[in-house]
Amino acid sequence: MSEWHPTDVLIHPVVSEKSMDIAAQGRYVFVVSPNATKADVRRAVRELYGVEVVKVNIINLPGKPKMWRMHRFRTPRRRKAIVTLAAGQSIPEITEAV
């Protein structure tokens, strides 16, 4: 069995206008593995960024139906996590990258 690694849970941070607005409040959005739990996300953020996580909310986004040249298909489903940090803490790697 392979060893657990934080990058297996956190796929990438979401960089959008809305996610950057809530990052100013100490809340960060990540795309996470489809089978990641709140405890996995909390542990991965703590290990990768060295910050104290107060709360984790998980959102399951279904795939959307699309059509391309008379062929119908669905986009893959996604799972996002909104991570709330302790007061006074931030993740500068995400906010300064924009």
Order of alpha helices (4+ residues) and beta strands (2+ residues): alpha-beta-alpha-beta-alpha-beta-beta-beta-beta-alpha
